[in-house]
Structures are given as structure tokens and as C-alpha cells.
Amino acid sequence: MNQKMEQKEFAVGEVLDAGPVLYLYSRTKEMRDKLRRGLHDCWSTFYAMVLLRAIYNCPLSEMENCYKRSILRVLFPSLSLSKQNMVRLFRQGVYYVAYWYMSTDITDRTIYLMLDGNRMLRDIREPLPDNAGHPGKAYHLDQLNVLYAFTANEDGTVGMPMYFGHHSSYEFGRVAFWTECENMRMAKQLIGIGGREAAGDPLRTQLEEMGIPYIVRLRRGTDAAKEPLLDHVKEYTESAKGGVRDVSYHSVRQGDICRTAYLNMYVWACDDCFRMRRDTIGALGEDPIIPSEPVEHFLPTYSADGTGSLEQVSEEERLAGGRKAHGTITLQTYRLNLPEKKVYQLYKLRQQMEQLFQPFDTLLPQDTDYLEDKFMEKSWLFLNHLASQMIADTWAHIRKVRRAKPITPQALYGRLSGVHCLCLNGKWVVPQIPEDLDAMCRKFGFDPTDLASLGIQ
């Protein structure tokens, strides 16, 4: 039930934020239509929450305050974003519509399963730590066990988050993974993509048993990871574009399985220089590393394009791979007849999609009070899921409009926040805005002065 509060009259001269809402409202007609069909009279409350989450990245406790200073107060008057109403909405409405909404999104699409990242995916037969969490994050942080699926664009860029499967931290084992994959059977094709943390032998075996193609990163030092490595960097002849810099590669195929070592010369050179520097410092007896500290905290982290990486490599793993492994990552594919260049592009998309969810991860501890039981966590995830879709759409739109000088969605929303609406003589108007801001709004496809198109008088 969509409870509303009594609407107070707007004061003459009252000013509300308008720009980011006007922009996202112009981009999300399909989302509104689907929420209206699924949530009926509750849709406007939930849609407003999604907009506030995407624009302000605010916790649930601050949504009412953000709503009061936004044009959403005029667009959707009298909404109540109190804790009681949001908890009721999470429990009674959103939980049941999430699966239907996502199922219609993935129908007849090729989607990619993000097998790790800031989530957990383990074989439950293995022991779990007391404070369960992904090794890429601190174990003590609040986390949810989520399997995400996303799309990729034709130009090789990351697409949209399309589906998530949620289970408690101790349940996402073989059966739960099989169930979620069955729930996505309406997709045209499923392809798994995983980094070294989640791409262990049990998971790879299960993917092969289910006939799901995959791309996974192999841990250094294993026989499978060493197989495609060449003795010298000059032996790598094939090259693929990988972000900022090119990477060279060499493949070994065995039936449906292909293992490819990708070498980045920039990272290889940095690894070599770092090793020489460490040896020199050690010889002088000036090693700054404190024995009680984890060594990997002092090691540089590189992605294959040399721009920094979330996938930190410990000294143990660096040494396990041998000198030949420096500057390389080894990817294994199963039942994928794709060029090595395409495989590398898809693997990099997994990390980009993971970064899209990071701002919402930090809100979980603040929103825990609103999640009275496990039943409501899926509703909370669905809220973030739709907000991330808005942000992903903004990313794609920015790449299309500002090819030479791309900016982040948050920077765009901040720039558009310079557009305000003013209550004047009982009507809402947009005061004169700077010419450059007006031009920017129109370049991104909306008229900042056209409040009538939103039904605002």
C-alpha cells in the first residue's frame, strides 16, 4: 500500500533541484511503464526512491530529506518516505515484482554471469570464515551473496545490469547456482565470466556439467596457467587492444577448452623494475616492509591496461608463476568460439560492471536497520539494481554525446544540479540558466525549461 502524507503548500519563492531528475526522467519511460504494471499504485514511491539513490547515492534514512529538496516533490506530491512506509513497500510489493521485471529484461538476450567481484560464490562443502566476505573486501564488512548478470554492447563496452540472484552467505552452493541459472533460461545465451577468486575447480566443473560457456582467470602457478606461457616476451606475436595499451597473447587449445596468456609489456616492465628495486633495498638492509604487515599491501597493483586494478596480486602468487608470468594473466574459456581479442574485452567488462555496484555496497551498513529480515534483502537489491541501470544508461549516453571528453555520471548529475525550479505566483518556472549549461542539457536530449512535459504547472 502506498501511504501518502498530507501535502503542504509550497512557499512563494521556494527553490527545488530539478536538472538531474529532468534528465533521468526523460531517459526512463520504459522503466516507469514496467514499474506501473508491476507495482500499481506503489510504483511512484519506488521510482522516486530509485531516482534519489542514483542521483544522490543517499541511504534510506536520508531519502525523505533529499525528496523534500527535489522537484520530485512536485512531480510525485505527497509521497511518504518514512521508514515505516519503505519497510512496508519492501515487504509487500517490491519483492514479488523483482523476478518478473528482470525476467522480461533478459528474454532473448546474451547475458554474462559475473561469477565474483564484491559478492561471494563458493562451494558450501568448503569451510567458510566466521565473518563471511569476499577476499577482495574486508571480511568484517556487511555483505550479501549475489550473482549478477549483465549485457555487453556491440562496440565492446559494458552494457546494463540485467539480473541478480540472491541467497544468504552460507547457501550459494551448487544447488543454488543451478537454480539461478535455470531461472535465467529465457535468455538467448548464458556466458560465465570470473576472476581467480571465484574461478576454482568446483565452479568450473559445474559450469561444464551444465553446458554453460565461460571465461575465467586462472591462478598463477598452476599447471594450467603455466601451459600457454612462452619463454620470452619476444615470442608473443599476436596482439589485441586492451583499454589504453595493447596486449600480446598466445593460446593453447584442447577440445572445448582454450587457455590464453595475455602479456602487457608495460606491466611486465614495471614488475621487473619493482623486483630490481626490492633486491637493491634488501641488499642495503633498508627493506621498509614491516614483517607483521601483509606483503601485498606494499606491492603495486596493475590491470592489463596498466591503469590500476582491483585484482591485487600477492607476492606469493607472483613468485608462484615464475619470471615468465610477470605482466601476464591467463584466461581459460570453455565452448566459446571467439577470437582472443573478444575474450579479453569481455573479461575486462566484468571488472567495469563490478565497479558500477561499489557505491551501493557502502550503503548496506547504513540501510541494515530497514532490512528487518532476510526476506527484504532482495527488495533492497532491486532498488540498487534499477539505480545502477540508470547510471549504466548515463555512462552509455555520455560516451555517445561526449566522445572526446567523457565525464562520469556523478559529474554530469552534479553539473545538471545547476538547473533549479522556482515557485512563482502558484506556478513552477525555471529561472534563466547559463548558456553553457542550457546547451549541455539540450545536447543530452532534454529541455530544462519544459516543465509542462512532466505535467508540472
ChimeraX attribute file (.defattr): number of C-alpha atoms within 10 A of each C-alpha:
attribute: neighborCount
match mode: 1-to-1
recipient: residues
	/A:1	12
	/A:2	20
	/A:3	17
	/A:4	14
	/A:5	12
	/A:6	9
	/A:7	12
	/A:8	8
	/A:9	7
	/A:10	14
	/A:11	12
	/A:12	13
	/A:13	13
	/A:14	12
	/A:15	20
	/A:16	22
	/A:17	22
	/A:18	23
	/A:19	27
	/A:20	28
	/A:21	23
	/A:22	23
	/A:23	21
	/A:24	19
	/A:25	16
	/A:26	15
	/A:27	17
	/A:28	14
	/A:29	11
	/A:30	9
	/A:31	15
	/A:32	15
	/A:33	11
	/A:34	16
	/A:35	21
	/A:36	15
	/A:37	12
	/A:38	18
	/A:39	21
	/A:40	13
	/A:41	13
	/A:42	19
	/A:43	21
	/A:44	20
	/A:45	22
	/A:46	22
	/A:47	20
	/A:48	20
	/A:49	24
	/A:50	22
	/A:51	21
	/A:52	24
	/A:53	23
	/A:54	27
	/A:55	21
	/A:56	15
	/A:57	19
	/A:58	20
	/A:59	16
	/A:60	23
	/A:61	15
	/A:62	15
	/A:63	20
	/A:64	19
	/A:65	12
	/A:66	19
	/A:67	23
	/A:68	15
	/A:69	14
	/A:70	21
	/A:71	24
	/A:72	23
	/A:73	19
	/A:74	18
	/A:75	15
	/A:76	13
	/A:77	18
	/A:78	16
	/A:79	23
	/A:80	18
	/A:81	25
	/A:82	16
	/A:83	15
	/A:84	11
	/A:85	17
	/A:86	20
	/A:87	18
	/A:88	15
	/A:89	23
	/A:90	22
	/A:91	20
	/A:92	16
	/A:93	19
	/A:94	23
	/A:95	19
	/A:96	15
	/A:97	17
	/A:98	22
	/A:99	17
	/A:100	12
	/A:101	18
	/A:102	18
	/A:103	16
	/A:104	14
	/A:105	16
	/A:106	22
	/A:107	15
	/A:108	12
	/A:109	16
	/A:110	15
	/A:111	25
	/A:112	27
	/A:113	23
	/A:114	28
	/A:115	27
	/A:116	25
	/A:117	28
	/A:118	22
	/A:119	22
	/A:120	24
	/A:121	26
	/A:122	25
	/A:123	19
	/A:124	14
	/A:125	8
	/A:126	8
	/A:127	9
	/A:128	13
	/A:129	8
	/A:130	8
	/A:131	13
	/A:132	18
	/A:133	21
	/A:134	22
	/A:135	13
	/A:136	15
	/A:137	12
	/A:138	12
	/A:139	14
	/A:140	11
	/A:141	15
	/A:142	16
	/A:143	22
	/A:144	21
	/A:145	22
	/A:146	23
	/A:147	23
	/A:148	22
	/A:149	25
	/A:150	23
	/A:151	21
	/A:152	20
	/A:153	10
	/A:154	8
	/A:155	7
	/A:156	12
	/A:157	15
	/A:158	22
	/A:159	21
	/A:160	24
	/A:161	29
	/A:162	23
	/A:163	26
	/A:164	21
	/A:165	20
	/A:166	18
	/A:167	20
	/A:168	13
	/A:169	20
	/A:170	15
	/A:171	16
	/A:172	22
	/A:173	18
	/A:174	17
	/A:175	12
	/A:176	14
	/A:177	22
	/A:178	14
	/A:179	11
	/A:180	17
	/A:181	19
	/A:182	11
	/A:183	14
	/A:184	20
	/A:185	14
	/A:186	16
	/A:187	18
	/A:188	12
	/A:189	16
	/A:190	21
	/A:191	21
	/A:192	22
	/A:193	26
	/A:194	25
	/A:195	21
	/A:196	17
	/A:197	20
	/A:198	25
	/A:199	24
	/A:200	17
	/A:201	11
	/A:202	13
	/A:203	19
	/A:204	22
	/A:205	12
	/A:206	14
	/A:207	20
	/A:208	14
	/A:209	9
	/A:210	11
	/A:211	13
	/A:212	17
	/A:213	21
	/A:214	26
	/A:215	27
	/A:216	24
	/A:217	23
	/A:218	26
	/A:219	23
	/A:220	23
	/A:221	16
	/A:222	12
	/A:223	11
	/A:224	15
	/A:225	21
	/A:226	21
	/A:227	14
	/A:228	20
	/A:229	26
	/A:230	17
	/A:231	11
	/A:232	9
	/A:233	16
	/A:234	8
	/A:235	12
	/A:236	17
	/A:237	10
	/A:238	13
	/A:239	16
	/A:240	19
	/A:241	14
	/A:242	20
	/A:243	14
	/A:244	10
	/A:245	14
	/A:246	16
	/A:247	26
	/A:248	22
	/A:249	25
	/A:250	19
	/A:251	18
	/A:252	13
	/A:253	12
	/A:254	8
	/A:255	7
	/A:256	12
	/A:257	15
	/A:258	19
	/A:259	26
	/A:260	26
	/A:261	27
	/A:262	29
	/A:263	27
	/A:264	23
	/A:265	20
	/A:266	17
	/A:267	21
	/A:268	21
	/A:269	13
	/A:270	16
	/A:271	20
	/A:272	15
	/A:273	12
	/A:274	14
	/A:275	11
	/A:276	12
	/A:277	12
	/A:278	15
	/A:279	13
	/A:280	13
	/A:281	12
	/A:282	13
	/A:283	10
	/A:284	8
	/A:285	9
	/A:286	10
	/A:287	13
	/A:288	10
	/A:289	13
	/A:290	9
	/A:291	8
	/A:292	6
	/A:293	9
	/A:294	12
	/A:295	13
	/A:296	14
	/A:297	13
	/A:298	13
	/A:299	14
	/A:300	14
	/A:301	18
	/A:302	20
	/A:303	20
	/A:304	25
	/A:305	19
	/A:306	19
	/A:307	12
	/A:308	12
	/A:309	14
	/A:310	13
	/A:311	15
	/A:312	16
	/A:313	17
	/A:314	17
	/A:315	14
	/A:316	12
	/A:317	16
	/A:318	17
	/A:319	14
	/A:320	15
	/A:321	19
	/A:322	12
	/A:323	14
	/A:324	16
	/A:325	24
	/A:326	20
	/A:327	25
	/A:328	23
	/A:329	20
	/A:330	25
	/A:331	27
	/A:332	23
	/A:333	24
	/A:334	22
	/A:335	16
	/A:336	16
	/A:337	12
	/A:338	10
	/A:339	9
	/A:340	23
	/A:341	17
	/A:342	13
	/A:343	21
	/A:344	21
	/A:345	18
	/A:346	19
	/A:347	21
	/A:348	19
	/A:349	21
	/A:350	24
	/A:351	21
	/A:352	13
	/A:353	23
	/A:354	17
	/A:355	13
	/A:356	16
	/A:357	18
	/A:358	12
	/A:359	14
	/A:360	19
	/A:361	17
	/A:362	15
	/A:363	16
	/A:364	21
	/A:365	12
	/A:366	13
	/A:367	14
	/A:368	14
	/A:369	13
	/A:370	18
	/A:371	18
	/A:372	11
	/A:373	10
	/A:374	10
	/A:375	12
	/A:376	19
	/A:377	22
	/A:378	24
	/A:379	23
	/A:380	21
	/A:381	21
	/A:382	22
	/A:383	22
	/A:384	22
	/A:385	24
	/A:386	23
	/A:387	23
	/A:388	23
	/A:389	20
	/A:390	24
	/A:391	21
	/A:392	19
	/A:393	18
	/A:394	21
	/A:395	20
	/A:396	16
	/A:397	17
	/A:398	18
	/A:399	15
	/A:400	12
	/A:401	14
	/A:402	12
	/A:403	10
	/A:404	8
	/A:405	8
	/A:406	15
	/A:407	13
	/A:408	13
	/A:409	20
	/A:410	17
	/A:411	11
	/A:412	20
	/A:413	19
	/A:414	15
	/A:415	15
	/A:416	22
	/A:417	17
	/A:418	15
	/A:419	24
	/A:420	21
	/A:421	23
	/A:422	20
	/A:423	17
	/A:424	15
	/A:425	10
	/A:426	13
	/A:427	12
	/A:428	21
	/A:429	19
	/A:430	19
	/A:431	13
	/A:432	12
	/A:433	14
	/A:434	10
	/A:435	9
	/A:436	8
	/A:437	16
	/A:438	18
	/A:439	15
	/A:440	17
	/A:441	22
	/A:442	12
	/A:443	12
	/A:444	17
	/A:445	14
	/A:446	19
	/A:447	18
	/A:448	25
	/A:449	20
	/A:450	13
	/A:451	17
	/A:452	10
	/A:453	11
	/A:454	12
	/A:455	9
	/A:456	13
	/A:457	12
